[in-house]
Amino acid sequence: MLSAVIASLQATSGITIMGTALFGSDRLSERAFRLLRWATDRPEPPKLRR
């Protein structure tokens, strides 16, 4: 039963982060994508000059 609760919490967190990354404001979207990169242990992309 505990494993089911933990799995559902992880799924809910993942769905919330993905929804924020795709449909949130620009600032929230950037933060959500940073969190996803951090969770998957990937480096930050290089800064683009504007």
ZAVEXRO-103150 format. One record per residue: residue number from 1; z, y, x of N, C-alpha, C, O in turn. Coordinates in steps of 0.001 Angstrom, whole numbers, plus 500000, padded with zeros to 6 digits. Atoms other than C-alpha are relative to their C-alpha. Example, Ala and Ser with C-alpha at 12.3 -4.5 7.8 and 13.67 -1.06 7.14 Angstrom:
<atoms>
atom i: 1&n_up: 500000&n_north: 498810&n_east: 500890&ca_up: 507800&ca_north: 495500&ca_east: 512300&c_up: 500000&c_north: 501200&c_east: 500900&o_up: 500665&o_north: 501181&o_east: 501936
atom i: 2&n_up: 499940&n_north: 498810&n_east: 499180&ca_up: 507140&ca_north: 498940&ca_east: 513670&c_up: 500730&c_north: 501090&c_east: 499230&o_up: 500899&o_north: 502198&o_east: 499739
</atoms>
This chain:
<atoms>
atom i: 1&n_up: 500000&n_north: 498812&n_east: 500827&ca_up: 500000&ca_north: 500000&ca_east: 500000&c_up: 500000&c_north: 501263&c_east: 500879&o_up: 499307&o_north: 502236&o_east: 500581
atom i: 2&n_up: 499955&n_north: 498846&n_east: 499094&ca_up: 500822&ca_north: 502385&ca_east: 502856&c_up: 498642&c_north: 500241&c_east: 500644&o_up: 498224&o_north: 501388&o_east: 500806
atom i: 3&n_up: 501318&n_north: 499828&n_east: 499380&ca_up: 497466&ca_north: 501737&ca_east: 504482&c_up: 498998&c_north: 500608&c_east: 499019&o_up: 498123&o_north: 501372&o_east: 499426
atom i: 4&n_up: 500880&n_north: 499415&n_east: 501007&ca_up: 495703&ca_north: 502604&ca_east: 501215&c_up: 500255&c_north: 501497&c_east: 499851&o_up: 499317&o_north: 502277&o_east: 499684
atom i: 5&n_up: 499650&n_north: 498583&n_east: 500092&ca_up: 497557&ca_north: 505912&ca_east: 501035&c_up: 499471&c_north: 500753&c_east: 501207&o_up: 498908&o_north: 501838&o_east: 501062
atom i: 6&n_up: 500486&n_north: 499352&n_east: 498787&ca_up: 496714&ca_north: 506753&ca_east: 504643&c_up: 498480&c_north: 500101&c_east: 499988&o_up: 497926&o_north: 501135&o_east: 500364
atom i: 7&n_up: 501467&n_north: 499979&n_east: 500066&ca_up: 493060&ca_north: 505836&ca_east: 504146&c_up: 499503&c_north: 501042&c_east: 499000&o_up: 498519&o_north: 501733&o_east: 499263
atom i: 8&n_up: 500424&n_north: 499006&n_east: 500987&ca_up: 492805&ca_north: 507988&ca_east: 501027&c_up: 500258&c_north: 501422&c_east: 500497&o_up: 499475&o_north: 502327&o_east: 500205
atom i: 9&n_up: 499743&n_north: 498679&n_east: 499422&ca_up: 494403&ca_north: 510940&ca_east: 502844&c_up: 498941&c_north: 500365&c_east: 501030&o_up: 498496&o_north: 501512&o_east: 501084
atom i: 10&n_up: 501054&n_north: 499742&n_east: 499017&ca_up: 491886&ca_north: 510601&ca_east: 505671&c_up: 498674&c_north: 500311&c_east: 499317&o_up: 497955&o_north: 501219&o_east: 499732
atom i: 11&n_up: 501254&n_north: 499767&n_east: 500724&ca_up: 488990&ca_north: 510402&ca_east: 503235&c_up: 500012&c_north: 501378&c_east: 499337&o_up: 499014&o_north: 502097&o_east: 499373
atom i: 12&n_up: 499881&n_north: 498693&n_east: 500647&ca_up: 490238&ca_north: 513445&ca_east: 501328&c_up: 499870&c_north: 501115&c_east: 501020&o_up: 499197&o_north: 502114&o_east: 500762
atom i: 13&n_up: 500093&n_north: 498985&n_east: 498946&ca_up: 490647&ca_north: 515420&ca_east: 504553&c_up: 498557&c_north: 500130&c_east: 500489&o_up: 498061&o_north: 501241&o_east: 500673
atom i: 14&n_up: 501383&n_north: 499968&n_east: 499543&ca_up: 487157&ca_north: 514465&ca_east: 505708&c_up: 499075&c_north: 500666&c_east: 499010&o_up: 498216&o_north: 501459&o_east: 499396
atom i: 15&n_up: 500836&n_north: 499389&n_east: 501038&ca_up: 485559&ca_north: 515434&ca_east: 502418&c_up: 500256&c_north: 501502&c_east: 499916&o_up: 499321&o_north: 502285&o_east: 499750
atom i: 16&n_up: 499655&n_north: 498579&n_east: 500052&ca_up: 487418&ca_north: 518756&ca_east: 502398&c_up: 499395&c_north: 500755&c_east: 501183&o_up: 498854&o_north: 501848&o_east: 501011
atom i: 17&n_up: 500555&n_north: 499338&n_east: 498814&ca_up: 486347&ca_north: 519597&ca_east: 505960&c_up: 498485&c_north: 500084&c_east: 499901&o_up: 497909&o_north: 501127&o_east: 500211
atom i: 18&n_up: 501458&n_north: 499975&n_east: 500138&ca_up: 482720&ca_north: 518637&ca_east: 505301&c_up: 499553&c_north: 500997&c_east: 498933&o_up: 498569&o_north: 501713&o_east: 499118
atom i: 19&n_up: 500332&n_north: 499032&n_east: 501052&ca_up: 482662&ca_north: 520646&ca_east: 502072&c_up: 500151&c_north: 501427&c_east: 500481&o_up: 499322&o_north: 502282&o_east: 500170
atom i: 20&n_up: 499795&n_north: 498662&n_east: 499453&ca_up: 484073&ca_north: 523673&ca_east: 503856&c_up: 498914&c_north: 500339&c_east: 501003&o_up: 498405&o_north: 501460&o_east: 501015
atom i: 21&n_up: 501039&n_north: 499751&n_east: 498999&ca_up: 481588&ca_north: 523296&ca_east: 506705&c_up: 498661&c_north: 500304&c_east: 499344&o_up: 497913&o_north: 501150&o_east: 499834
atom i: 22&n_up: 501312&n_north: 499825&n_east: 500628&ca_up: 478628&ca_north: 523107&ca_east: 504335&c_up: 499940&c_north: 501136&c_east: 498985&o_up: 498917&o_north: 501813&o_east: 498879
atom i: 23&n_up: 500060&n_north: 499058&n_east: 501108&ca_up: 479587&ca_north: 525405&ca_east: 501465&c_up: 500964&c_north: 501174&c_east: 500119&o_up: 501011&o_north: 502014&o_east: 499221
atom i: 24&n_up: 499044&n_north: 498910&n_east: 499827&ca_up: 482277&ca_north: 527750&ca_east: 502841&c_up: 499334&c_north: 501261&c_east: 500525&o_up: 498133&o_north: 501285&o_east: 500794
atom i: 25&n_up: 500513&n_north: 498761&n_east: 499423&ca_up: 481904&ca_north: 531299&ca_east: 504085&c_up: 499625&c_north: 499744&c_east: 501460&o_up: 499942&o_north: 498691&o_east: 502012
atom i: 26&n_up: 500444&n_north: 500172&n_east: 498611&ca_up: 480416&ca_north: 531831&ca_east: 507548&c_up: 501184&c_north: 499749&c_east: 500930&o_up: 501113&o_north: 498891&o_east: 501810
atom i: 27&n_up: 498831&n_north: 500143&n_east: 499121&ca_up: 483837&ca_north: 532170&ca_east: 509168&c_up: 500664&c_north: 498636&c_east: 499823&o_up: 500982&o_north: 497968&o_east: 500807
atom i: 28&n_up: 499389&n_north: 501307&n_east: 500254&ca_up: 485323&ca_north: 529083&ca_east: 507486&c_up: 499096&c_north: 498866&c_east: 500446&o_up: 499569&o_north: 497850&o_east: 500955
atom i: 29&n_up: 500955&n_north: 501023&n_east: 499584&ca_up: 482169&ca_north: 527098&ca_east: 508158&c_up: 500042&c_north: 499804&c_east: 501507&o_up: 500036&o_north: 498671&o_east: 501988
atom i: 30&n_up: 499936&n_north: 500102&n_east: 498540&ca_up: 482316&ca_north: 527900&ca_east: 511873&c_up: 501273&c_north: 499275&c_east: 500434&o_up: 501236&o_north: 498441&o_east: 501338
atom i: 31&n_up: 498736&n_north: 500653&n_east: 499653&ca_up: 485959&ca_north: 526834&ca_east: 512020&c_up: 499983&c_north: 498521&c_east: 499647&o_up: 500517&o_north: 497701&o_east: 500394
atom i: 32&n_up: 500069&n_north: 501408&n_east: 500393&ca_up: 485271&ca_north: 523599&ca_east: 510156&c_up: 499135&c_north: 499212&c_east: 500978&o_up: 499486&o_north: 498093&o_east: 501350
atom i: 33&n_up: 500843&n_north: 500686&n_east: 499028&ca_up: 482429&ca_north: 522702&ca_east: 512528&c_up: 500706&c_north: 499872&c_east: 501345&o_up: 500537&o_north: 498867&o_east: 502036
atom i: 34&n_up: 499213&n_north: 500110&n_east: 498765&ca_up: 484711&ca_north: 523467&ca_east: 515488&c_up: 501012&c_north: 498872&c_east: 499888&o_up: 501209&o_north: 498112&o_east: 500836
atom i: 35&n_up: 499032&n_north: 501075&n_east: 500209&ca_up: 487328&ca_north: 521153&ca_east: 514015&c_up: 499326&c_north: 498633&c_east: 500080&o_up: 499892&o_north: 497696&o_east: 500643
atom i: 36&n_up: 500736&n_north: 501260&n_east: 499921&ca_up: 484715&ca_north: 518405&ca_east: 513615&c_up: 499633&c_north: 499658&c_east: 501442&o_up: 499721&o_north: 498499&o_east: 501848
atom i: 37&n_up: 500308&n_north: 500250&n_east: 498579&ca_up: 483626&ca_north: 518827&ca_east: 517257&c_up: 501259&c_north: 499579&c_east: 500745&o_up: 501216&o_north: 498675&o_east: 501580
atom i: 38&n_up: 498742&n_north: 500349&n_east: 499346&ca_up: 487254&ca_north: 518704&ca_east: 518358&c_up: 500416&c_north: 498577&c_east: 499643&o_up: 500871&o_north: 497831&o_east: 500510
atom i: 39&n_up: 499595&n_north: 501330&n_east: 500451&ca_up: 487926&ca_north: 515570&ca_east: 516295&c_up: 499136&c_north: 498905&c_east: 500623&o_up: 499618&o_north: 497797&o_east: 500858
atom i: 40&n_up: 500891&n_north: 500998&n_east: 499399&ca_up: 484896&ca_north: 513779&ca_east: 517790&c_up: 499942&c_north: 500122&c_east: 501518&o_up: 499181&o_north: 499409&o_east: 502171
atom i: 41&n_up: 499893&n_north: 499803&n_east: 498554&ca_up: 485746&ca_north: 515001&ca_east: 521315&c_up: 498663&c_north: 500370&c_east: 500623&o_up: 498250&o_north: 499791&o_east: 501628
atom i: 42&n_up: 501264&n_north: 499491&n_east: 499474&ca_up: 482476&ca_north: 516847&ca_east: 521856&c_up: 500208&c_north: 501425&c_east: 500499&o_up: 501020&o_north: 502160&o_east: 499938
atom i: 43&n_up: 499812&n_north: 498641&n_east: 499455&ca_up: 482149&ca_north: 520033&ca_east: 523948&c_up: 499394&c_north: 501066&c_east: 499086&o_up: 498543&o_north: 500791&o_east: 498240
atom i: 44&n_up: 500568&n_north: 498857&n_east: 500720&ca_up: 481447&ca_north: 523457&ca_east: 522523&c_up: 498571&c_north: 500214&c_east: 500469&o_up: 498283&o_north: 500052&o_east: 501655
atom i: 45&n_up: 501358&n_north: 499690&n_east: 499563&ca_up: 477762&ca_north: 524341&ca_east: 522527&c_up: 499994&c_north: 501329&c_east: 500763&o_up: 500881&o_north: 502158&o_east: 500558
atom i: 46&n_up: 500047&n_north: 498729&n_east: 499259&ca_up: 476728&ca_north: 527153&ca_east: 524903&c_up: 499779&c_north: 501171&c_east: 499049&o_up: 499106&o_north: 501048&o_east: 498025
atom i: 47&n_up: 500154&n_north: 498780&n_east: 500810&ca_up: 476929&ca_north: 530666&ca_east: 523505&c_up: 498565&c_north: 500494&c_east: 500093&o_up: 497965&o_north: 500500&o_east: 501167
atom i: 48&n_up: 501347&n_north: 499435&n_east: 500046&ca_up: 473610&ca_north: 532137&ca_east: 522421&c_up: 500113&c_north: 501505&c_east: 500151&o_up: 500974&o_north: 502135&o_east: 499537
atom i: 49&n_up: 500016&n_north: 498539&n_east: 499862&ca_up: 472843&ca_north: 535672&ca_east: 523520&c_up: 499219&c_north: 500597&c_east: 498852&o_up: 498118&o_north: 500155&o_east: 498523
atom i: 50&n_up: 500665&n_north: 499333&n_east: 501131&ca_up: 471988&ca_north: 537942&ca_east: 520643&c_up: 499670&c_north: 501414&c_east: 500338&o_up: 499109&o_north: 502132&o_east: 499511
</atoms>
